[in-house]
Amino acid sequence: MKHVLLIITLILAMSAASLETAAAGAGDDDETWSASIPLDSPAPQHAEYLEKVRSAIKAKWSFPCVKNEQTRQCEYKTTELVAEFGIRKDGALAFVNVLKSSGFQIYDDYAVNAVKQAAPFPPIPDTLSAKNVPIRATFRYVVESSLEKILKQGDNP
């Protein structure tokens, strides 16, 4: 019987869409929300703060298995989801929504819970925004066989 080594990678990155309007119903009625900022925005005024947010979320995020209904075995799936979350000026989490599901409820739940557990975040610096900030992130769950990883590494000198 041949075994394949699987490498599990968690990647937290921005969605393909850049700045978009915050999700409808985000936050309280008296709060102001602007266009969402991609979590890995290249803008220099965003980089330092967003790296702190990204690191806090990654520290709380994990890769759960999905139970195969037929075999009852634990399996890992390659998929991604897009989430948007709001950070208040003081760093408190205002909301978190899944905008595009991974197709696996457990993966969506783990991503949402990672954001919730990472809060509160550092207060938003004035260089980033004078008000609340919605952030859009893509959570990628990636399973690679050892052969795929070796082939990818071979492409990089």
N, C-alpha and C positions, 0 to 999 in steps of 0.2 A: 504494500500500500504506500503510495507516494504522498508525502505531506508538503504543503506549500506554506511557507512562512508569510504571514501577513503583517504588513507595517500599517499601523493606524496613525493617521495624521489629522490633527485638528487645525484648521486654517480659519482665521478670523480676518475678513477683508471687507472692502466696500462692495456694494452692489454695482452692477454695470451701469445702472442709472446714476447720474451724478446728483446735483442739487434738485430736489423735488419738494413739493408741498408736503407739510406734515400730515399725518393721517387724520382723517376727519374724526372729531370727538376726542382728540388728544388733550389730556389735561383737563383742568377745571375751566368753567366758562369765563372766569375773570383772568385767566392766564393768556399771555400772548405767545404764539408759536410761529416761528418763521419757517423758511425752507430748511429741509433736513440737510445735514452735513454728512458726507460719507465718512465712515470710521477711519479710513486710511487716506483722508484728504491730503494732497501734497502741499496745500497752502501753508507757508511757514508760520503764520499766526495760529494755525490749528495744531500743528504737528506735536508739540510737546504735551499739550493737554490730552489730545486724543491717544497718544501713546500710553499715558497713565490710565486712561479709561480702558483701552484695549488690554493692557497687562492685567488690570484688576479682573476683567471678565474672563480672560484666558485662565487665570488662576482658579476660577470656580467652575470652569467648563470641563465636561468629560464626554467620553464616547460610549454610550450605552449599547447593549446588544438588543437585537430584535428577536423575539421568540418566533421560530418557524412553527406555524400552526399545525403542520402535518408531522414534522419530526420532533417538535418540542425542543429543538436544539437552539442554542444561542448563535445568532449570526450578526455580522456587521455589514452595513450597506453604505455604498458611496452615494451621497446625496448632498443637497444644500438647501438652506432656507434663508429668507430675507426677513429681518426684523427691524423695527424702528422703535426707539425708546427716547423718552424725553428726560433731560436733566434740568432741574431748576437752578437758578443762579447760585443758590447755596450748596449745590451738589446733590440734593435729594433727588431720588428717582420719582418722576411724575407719572409715567406710564411706560408700558412695553407691549408691543403688538407684533404678531407674526403677520407679515404682509404677503409672503409667499411660502406656503408650507413645504416641508421636506417630503411629505407623503407618508411620514412615519410620526405618529403622535408623540412617541417617546423622545424622538430627536428634537421636535419642536419644544416640548416641555423642558428638556435639558438646557436648551439655548436660553429660553425665557428665564428659567430659574438661575442660570449663571449670571444674567444681567441683574436680576433681583438681589442675589446674594452678594454681588460685587458692590452694590450701593451701600452707603452713600459714596458718591464720587467726590473728588476734590471740588471746591467751589470753582465756578466758571470764571476764568480771568477776563478782565475788561478787554484785553486784546483780542479775545475770541468773540465775545458778545456782551452786551449790556443787559441781556435778558435771558430767558430760558432757551435751551438749545435742543432741538430734536436731532437724533443721530440715526443714520441708517447703516446697517451692517449685514453682511452675508456670512453665514456660518456654514462652512464646508466640512462635511464628514467624508474622509477619503480613505479607502482601503486599497493598498497596493501590494501586489505579490512581490517577493524578493527579486524575481526576474524583471518585473517592470521597473523596480527601483534601480537595478544594475544598469538596465538599458538607458534610463534617463540620465544616470550619472555618467555613462559613457559618452553622452552627447555634450557634456560640459567639460571642457579642457581644464 
